[in-house]
């Protein structure tokens, strides 16, 4: 397998759809990661239990019953007692996924880890870029707290925002060919 083929073992949209926001963190389920790495969930969790000191609370945490119920309704999994899970799942933040690479050493796990980290990085970048726009819009709203002002003022502010975003952003650092 060439290095370029290894970079995209799993289609990106599949990986992106396995990232959830829980407790204000972007996380991935232990069962999803186990599937991607080509191991059973219990094998993944056994490896983690043997290396628990590598996974502090900001790297990995266990879902509460209500979090799991809410997530399960979104991803349509079976209920406990009907072939479902016996234990509440662990979820991994971006740092936890990075740490998994030191616990799981198969070639597939390493390559999938690289893909996941790249997606987390792009997700963080997207949130940062759009977060700036959100703050600018909030600033405009504050300036327009008097509803009697002319709507043209709103369009003027929006035009200024659009002008700021027109040019391509300067890329900094190493960028792989396929990004």
MODELLER restraints for C-alpha pairs under 7 A, 6 or more apart:
rsr = mdl.restraints
at = mdl.atoms
rsr.add(forms.Gaussian(group=physical.xy_distance, feature=features.Distance(at['CA:6:A'], at['CA:111:A']), mean=6.37, stdev=0.5))
rsr.add(forms.Gaussian(group=physical.xy_distance, feature=features.Distance(at['CA:7:A'], at['CA:111:A']), mean=6.47, stdev=0.5))
rsr.add(forms.Gaussian(group=physical.xy_distance, feature=features.Distance(at['CA:7:A'], at['CA:115:A']), mean=6.51, stdev=0.5))
rsr.add(forms.Gaussian(group=physical.xy_distance, feature=features.Distance(at['CA:8:A'], at['CA:115:A']), mean=6.94, stdev=0.5))
rsr.add(forms.Gaussian(group=physical.xy_distance, feature=features.Distance(at['CA:9:A'], at['CA:112:A']), mean=6.86, stdev=0.5))
rsr.add(forms.Gaussian(group=physical.xy_distance, feature=features.Distance(at['CA:15:A'], at['CA:116:A']), mean=6.84, stdev=0.5))
rsr.add(forms.Gaussian(group=physical.xy_distance, feature=features.Distance(at['CA:18:A'], at['CA:28:A']), mean=6.10, stdev=0.5))
rsr.add(forms.Gaussian(group=physical.xy_distance, feature=features.Distance(at['CA:18:A'], at['CA:32:A']), mean=6.86, stdev=0.5))
rsr.add(forms.Gaussian(group=physical.xy_distance, feature=features.Distance(at['CA:19:A'], at['CA:26:A']), mean=6.20, stdev=0.5))
rsr.add(forms.Gaussian(group=physical.xy_distance, feature=features.Distance(at['CA:19:A'], at['CA:27:A']), mean=5.49, stdev=0.5))
rsr.add(forms.Gaussian(group=physical.xy_distance, feature=features.Distance(at['CA:19:A'], at['CA:28:A']), mean=5.07, stdev=0.5))
rsr.add(forms.Gaussian(group=physical.xy_distance, feature=features.Distance(at['CA:20:A'], at['CA:26:A']), mean=5.51, stdev=0.5))
rsr.add(forms.Gaussian(group=physical.xy_distance, feature=features.Distance(at['CA:20:A'], at['CA:27:A']), mean=5.33, stdev=0.5))
rsr.add(forms.Gaussian(group=physical.xy_distance, feature=features.Distance(at['CA:20:A'], at['CA:28:A']), mean=6.30, stdev=0.5))
rsr.add(forms.Gaussian(group=physical.xy_distance, feature=features.Distance(at['CA:21:A'], at['CA:27:A']), mean=6.11, stdev=0.5))
rsr.add(forms.Gaussian(group=physical.xy_distance, feature=features.Distance(at['CA:25:A'], at['CA:93:A']), mean=6.62, stdev=0.5))
rsr.add(forms.Gaussian(group=physical.xy_distance, feature=features.Distance(at['CA:26:A'], at['CA:93:A']), mean=6.00, stdev=0.5))
rsr.add(forms.Gaussian(group=physical.xy_distance, feature=features.Distance(at['CA:27:A'], at['CA:91:A']), mean=5.84, stdev=0.5))
rsr.add(forms.Gaussian(group=physical.xy_distance, feature=features.Distance(at['CA:27:A'], at['CA:92:A']), mean=5.10, stdev=0.5))
rsr.add(forms.Gaussian(group=physical.xy_distance, feature=features.Distance(at['CA:27:A'], at['CA:93:A']), mean=4.54, stdev=0.5))
rsr.add(forms.Gaussian(group=physical.xy_distance, feature=features.Distance(at['CA:27:A'], at['CA:94:A']), mean=6.85, stdev=0.5))
rsr.add(forms.Gaussian(group=physical.xy_distance, feature=features.Distance(at['CA:28:A'], at['CA:91:A']), mean=5.34, stdev=0.5))
rsr.add(forms.Gaussian(group=physical.xy_distance, feature=features.Distance(at['CA:28:A'], at['CA:92:A']), mean=5.27, stdev=0.5))
rsr.add(forms.Gaussian(group=physical.xy_distance, feature=features.Distance(at['CA:28:A'], at['CA:93:A']), mean=6.74, stdev=0.5))
rsr.add(forms.Gaussian(group=physical.xy_distance, feature=features.Distance(at['CA:29:A'], at['CA:89:A']), mean=6.74, stdev=0.5))
rsr.add(forms.Gaussian(group=physical.xy_distance, feature=features.Distance(at['CA:29:A'], at['CA:90:A']), mean=6.20, stdev=0.5))
rsr.add(forms.Gaussian(group=physical.xy_distance, feature=features.Distance(at['CA:29:A'], at['CA:91:A']), mean=4.54, stdev=0.5))
rsr.add(forms.Gaussian(group=physical.xy_distance, feature=features.Distance(at['CA:29:A'], at['CA:92:A']), mean=6.55, stdev=0.5))
rsr.add(forms.Gaussian(group=physical.xy_distance, feature=features.Distance(at['CA:30:A'], at['CA:41:A']), mean=6.47, stdev=0.5))
rsr.add(forms.Gaussian(group=physical.xy_distance, feature=features.Distance(at['CA:30:A'], at['CA:89:A']), mean=6.35, stdev=0.5))
rsr.add(forms.Gaussian(group=physical.xy_distance, feature=features.Distance(at['CA:30:A'], at['CA:90:A']), mean=5.49, stdev=0.5))
rsr.add(forms.Gaussian(group=physical.xy_distance, feature=features.Distance(at['CA:30:A'], at['CA:91:A']), mean=5.69, stdev=0.5))
rsr.add(forms.Gaussian(group=physical.xy_distance, feature=features.Distance(at['CA:31:A'], at['CA:41:A']), mean=5.13, stdev=0.5))
rsr.add(forms.Gaussian(group=physical.xy_distance, feature=features.Distance(at['CA:34:A'], at['CA:40:A']), mean=5.70, stdev=0.5))
rsr.add(forms.Gaussian(group=physical.xy_distance, feature=features.Distance(at['CA:34:A'], at['CA:41:A']), mean=5.11, stdev=0.5))
rsr.add(forms.Gaussian(group=physical.xy_distance, feature=features.Distance(at['CA:34:A'], at['CA:44:A']), mean=6.05, stdev=0.5))
rsr.add(forms.Gaussian(group=physical.xy_distance, feature=features.Distance(at['CA:36:A'], at['CA:112:A']), mean=6.88, stdev=0.5))
rsr.add(forms.Gaussian(group=physical.xy_distance, feature=features.Distance(at['CA:37:A'], at['CA:108:A']), mean=5.94, stdev=0.5))
rsr.add(forms.Gaussian(group=physical.xy_distance, feature=features.Distance(at['CA:37:A'], at['CA:109:A']), mean=4.60, stdev=0.5))
rsr.add(forms.Gaussian(group=physical.xy_distance, feature=features.Distance(at['CA:37:A'], at['CA:112:A']), mean=6.66, stdev=0.5))
rsr.add(forms.Gaussian(group=physical.xy_distance, feature=features.Distance(at['CA:47:A'], at['CA:103:A']), mean=6.60, stdev=0.5))
rsr.add(forms.Gaussian(group=physical.xy_distance, feature=features.Distance(at['CA:54:A'], at['CA:99:A']), mean=6.92, stdev=0.5))
rsr.add(forms.Gaussian(group=physical.xy_distance, feature=features.Distance(at['CA:55:A'], at['CA:96:A']), mean=6.42, stdev=0.5))
rsr.add(forms.Gaussian(group=physical.xy_distance, feature=features.Distance(at['CA:59:A'], at['CA:92:A']), mean=5.78, stdev=0.5))
rsr.add(forms.Gaussian(group=physical.xy_distance, feature=features.Distance(at['CA:59:A'], at['CA:93:A']), mean=5.19, stdev=0.5))
rsr.add(forms.Gaussian(group=physical.xy_distance, feature=features.Distance(at['CA:59:A'], at['CA:95:A']), mean=5.26, stdev=0.5))
rsr.add(forms.Gaussian(group=physical.xy_distance, feature=features.Distance(at['CA:59:A'], at['CA:96:A']), mean=4.05, stdev=0.5))
rsr.add(forms.Gaussian(group=physical.xy_distance, feature=features.Distance(at['CA:60:A'], at['CA:90:A']), mean=6.60, stdev=0.5))
rsr.add(forms.Gaussian(group=physical.xy_distance, feature=features.Distance(at['CA:60:A'], at['CA:91:A']), mean=5.54, stdev=0.5))
rsr.add(forms.Gaussian(group=physical.xy_distance, feature=features.Distance(at['CA:60:A'], at['CA:92:A']), mean=4.45, stdev=0.5))
rsr.add(forms.Gaussian(group=physical.xy_distance, feature=features.Distance(at['CA:60:A'], at['CA:93:A']), mean=6.12, stdev=0.5))
rsr.add(forms.Gaussian(group=physical.xy_distance, feature=features.Distance(at['CA:60:A'], at['CA:96:A']), mean=5.70, stdev=0.5))
rsr.add(forms.Gaussian(group=physical.xy_distance, feature=features.Distance(at['CA:61:A'], at['CA:90:A']), mean=5.52, stdev=0.5))
rsr.add(forms.Gaussian(group=physical.xy_distance, feature=features.Distance(at['CA:61:A'], at['CA:91:A']), mean=5.62, stdev=0.5))
rsr.add(forms.Gaussian(group=physical.xy_distance, feature=features.Distance(at['CA:61:A'], at['CA:92:A']), mean=6.83, stdev=0.5))
rsr.add(forms.Gaussian(group=physical.xy_distance, feature=features.Distance(at['CA:62:A'], at['CA:88:A']), mean=6.54, stdev=0.5))
rsr.add(forms.Gaussian(group=physical.xy_distance, feature=features.Distance(at['CA:62:A'], at['CA:89:A']), mean=5.77, stdev=0.5))
rsr.add(forms.Gaussian(group=physical.xy_distance, feature=features.Distance(at['CA:62:A'], at['CA:90:A']), mean=4.23, stdev=0.5))
rsr.add(forms.Gaussian(group=physical.xy_distance, feature=features.Distance(at['CA:62:A'], at['CA:91:A']), mean=6.16, stdev=0.5))
rsr.add(forms.Gaussian(group=physical.xy_distance, feature=features.Distance(at['CA:63:A'], at['CA:88:A']), mean=6.06, stdev=0.5))
rsr.add(forms.Gaussian(group=physical.xy_distance, feature=features.Distance(at['CA:63:A'], at['CA:89:A']), mean=5.95, stdev=0.5))
rsr.add(forms.Gaussian(group=physical.xy_distance, feature=features.Distance(at['CA:63:A'], at['CA:90:A']), mean=6.19, stdev=0.5))
rsr.add(forms.Gaussian(group=physical.xy_distance, feature=features.Distance(at['CA:78:A'], at['CA:84:A']), mean=5.10, stdev=0.5))
rsr.add(forms.Gaussian(group=physical.xy_distance, feature=features.Distance(at['CA:80:A'], at['CA:86:A']), mean=6.28, stdev=0.5))
rsr.add(forms.Gaussian(group=physical.xy_distance, feature=features.Distance(at['CA:94:A'], at['CA:117:A']), mean=6.69, stdev=0.5))
rsr.add(forms.Gaussian(group=physical.xy_distance, feature=features.Distance(at['CA:94:A'], at['CA:120:A']), mean=6.42, stdev=0.5))
rsr.add(forms.Gaussian(group=physical.xy_distance, feature=features.Distance(at['CA:97:A'], at['CA:113:A']), mean=6.80, stdev=0.5))
rsr.add(forms.Gaussian(group=physical.xy_distance, feature=features.Distance(at['CA:98:A'], at['CA:113:A']), mean=6.90, stdev=0.5))
rsr.add(forms.Gaussian(group=physical.xy_distance, feature=features.Distance(at['CA:101:A'], at['CA:109:A']), mean=6.93, stdev=0.5))
rsr.add(forms.Gaussian(group=physical.xy_distance, feature=features.Distance(at['CA:101:A'], at['CA:110:A']), mean=5.97, stdev=0.5))
rsr.add(forms.Gaussian(group=physical.xy_distance, feature=features.Distance(at['CA:101:A'], at['CA:113:A']), mean=6.57, stdev=0.5))
